[in-house]
């Protein structure tokens, strides 16, 4: 499976992208569809999800959303996932992506891709056309450098440096949150 062989060629990116600027184009963010979510067997605050990302096999993803989103709202729903983080073990189970959420200290919501999008569709930001890294090097802190420039606009649009995230020309949105960060 792609989990053991790295990300397949279609979803891969530049292997050594260390000279590239730390901007949103380095992130491989795509539409995902959460097929199922259940409580992590060894952590009260974590969900264990199976997410279709348009690849041959769904990805296993761990998210710390239990305190924010009821388990019923984690089933059979579209989302935006960051695919090229280094897989990480969370309480003994590997996580192979991250669900992108509008986030404030009080509230967290899963970002909504456009209604007509499908798993695997790429998030783009106009003016940032680089190639996503095959895998972000955690030591280089690329995501950490980019994330502070993510924001939900007053209209509910996901933005990077003021420019909307788009999928097939349509804007990624937050359900109800406004003027908050994204992580």
C-alpha positions in Angstrom: 0.0 0.0 0.0 1.0 3.6 -0.3 1.6 3.8 3.4 4.6 1.5 3.3 6.0 2.8 0.0 5.6 6.5 0.5 3.1 8.7 -1.3 2.4 7.5 -4.8 3.7 9.5 -7.8 0.5 11.3 -8.6 0.2 12.7 -5.1 3.9 13.2 -4.5 5.9 16.3 -5.0 9.4 17.5 -5.0 11.7 15.3 -3.0 14.3 17.9 -1.9 12.5 21.2 -1.8 14.7 22.8 0.9 15.5 25.8 -1.3 11.9 26.5 -2.0 10.2 29.4 -0.1 8.1 28.5 2.9 4.8 29.3 1.4 1.4 27.5 1.1 2.4 25.8 -2.2 4.7 23.5 -0.2 1.6 22.0 1.5 -0.3 19.1 -0.2 -3.8 20.0 1.0 -6.6 18.0 -0.7 -10.3 17.2 -0.2 -10.9 14.3 2.0 -14.0 12.4 3.0 -14.2 11.1 6.5 -15.8 7.7 6.1 -15.7 6.8 9.8 -14.5 8.2 13.0 -14.3 6.4 16.4 -12.8 7.1 19.8 -9.1 6.4 19.9 -8.8 3.2 22.1 -6.1 4.8 24.3 -6.8 8.5 24.3 -10.0 10.2 25.5 -9.3 13.4 23.5 -8.6 11.8 20.1 -10.6 10.4 17.3 -9.3 7.7 14.9 -10.6 8.4 11.4 -10.6 6.6 8.1 -10.4 9.3 5.4 -10.8 8.9 1.6 -8.2 11.2 0.0 -8.7 10.1 -3.6 -5.9 7.5 -3.3 -6.2 3.7 -3.7 -6.5 3.2 0.1 -8.1 5.5 2.7 -5.7 7.1 5.2 -5.8 6.5 8.9 -5.8 9.9 10.7 -5.8 10.8 14.4 -7.4 14.2 15.3 -7.7 15.9 18.7 -11.3 17.0 18.1 -13.2 15.1 20.7 -13.8 18.1 23.0 -14.9 20.2 20.0 -16.9 18.1 17.6 -19.4 15.4 18.5 -18.6 12.0 17.1 -21.9 12.0 15.0 -20.6 15.1 13.2 -17.4 13.3 12.3 -19.1 10.6 10.1 -19.5 10.7 6.4 -18.4 14.2 5.8 -16.1 16.1 3.5 -13.0 17.9 4.9 -9.7 19.4 3.8 -6.6 17.3 4.8 -2.9 18.1 4.8 -1.3 15.0 3.4 2.4 15.7 3.4 3.2 15.9 7.1 5.5 13.2 8.3 3.3 10.4 9.6 3.3 10.5 13.4 2.4 8.0 16.1 -0.3 9.3 18.5 -0.9 7.2 21.5 0.4 4.1 19.7 -1.4 4.5 16.4 0.0 6.1 13.2 -1.6 9.2 11.8 -1.1 9.8 8.1 -2.6 13.3 7.6 -4.1 16.2 9.4 -7.7 17.5 9.2 -7.7 21.3 8.7 -9.9 23.3 11.0 -11.0 26.8 11.7 -9.8 27.3 15.3 -10.2 29.7 18.2 -9.5 29.1 21.9 -13.2 28.4 22.4 -14.3 26.6 19.3 -13.0 24.4 16.4 -14.8 23.5 13.1 -13.7 21.3 10.2 -13.2 23.4 7.1 -15.7 22.8 4.3 -14.6 22.1 0.7 -16.9 23.3 -2.1 -20.0 21.1 -2.5 -19.0 19.8 -5.9 -15.4 18.8 -4.9 -14.3 15.2 -4.6 -11.6 13.4 -2.6 -8.2 14.1 -3.9 -9.0 17.5 -5.4 -6.1 19.9 -4.7 -6.3 23.1 -2.6 -4.7 26.0 -4.5 -3.9 29.6 -3.6 -3.6 32.1 -6.5 -0.1 33.5 -6.7 1.6 30.5 -5.0 2.3 27.9 -7.6 5.2 25.9 -6.3 5.1 22.1 -6.0 4.2 20.5 -2.7 7.0 18.7 -0.9 6.7 14.9 -1.0 7.0 15.0 2.7 7.6 18.1 4.9 10.8 17.8 6.9 9.7 18.3 10.6 13.1 19.8 11.4 12.6 22.6 8.9 9.3 23.7 10.5 7.7 24.5 7.1 4.1 24.1 8.3 4.9 26.1 11.4 6.2 29.0 9.3 3.2 29.0 7.0 0.3 28.4 9.5 0.3 31.8 11.2 -0.7 33.3 7.8 -3.9 31.2 7.7 -7.1 33.1 8.6 -10.8 32.8 8.2 -12.2 36.0 6.7 -15.3 37.9 7.9 -17.1 36.2 5.0 -16.0 32.7 6.2 -13.4 32.1 3.5 -10.2 30.2 4.3 -7.3 32.6 3.4 -3.5 32.4 3.1 -1.9 35.9 3.3 -5.3 37.3 2.4 -5.8 35.1 -0.7 -8.7 32.5 -0.7 -8.0 28.8 -0.7 -9.7 27.3 -3.7 -10.6 23.9 -5.0 -11.6 23.8 -8.7 -12.0 27.6 -8.6 -14.4 27.5 -5.6 -13.6 28.8 -2.2 -12.9 26.7 0.9 -15.1 27.9 3.8 -15.6 27.7 7.6 -19.1 26.6 8.6 -19.9 29.4 11.1 -16.6 30.7 12.5 -15.2 34.1 11.3 -12.0 36.0 11.9 -10.1 33.1 13.5 -7.0 31.1 12.7 -6.7 27.8 10.8 -4.8 24.8 12.0 
